[in-house]
């Protein structure tokens, strides 16, 4: 779709079993103008979909059941919205624990 001149493409990945790796979703942020979110279905998934619908560029979303990531120290719920880049808050992680890779 992007190759043909479209500006909107959304990819939703639903992981039903663990362990769940967020590495590829995090790498989508390297492109700059991509909305990226990683959360559980029970959490902010609906809000992320709504934000994605109002975003004019491509989006990558990773959703998983909360039970799959419960107790997983490597899991961080986050959103990355390039529209917030100017305010310095484009990356927003839930909680104060952000893994460092």
PyMOL commands that set and color helices and strands:
alter all, ss='L'
color gray80, all
select helices_A, chain A and resi 23-31+45-54+66-69+82-87
alter helices_A, ss='H'
color red, helices_A
select strands_A, chain A and resi 10-15+35-40+59-64+78-80+91-93
alter strands_A, ss='S'
color yellow, strands_A
deselect
rebuild
show_as cartoon
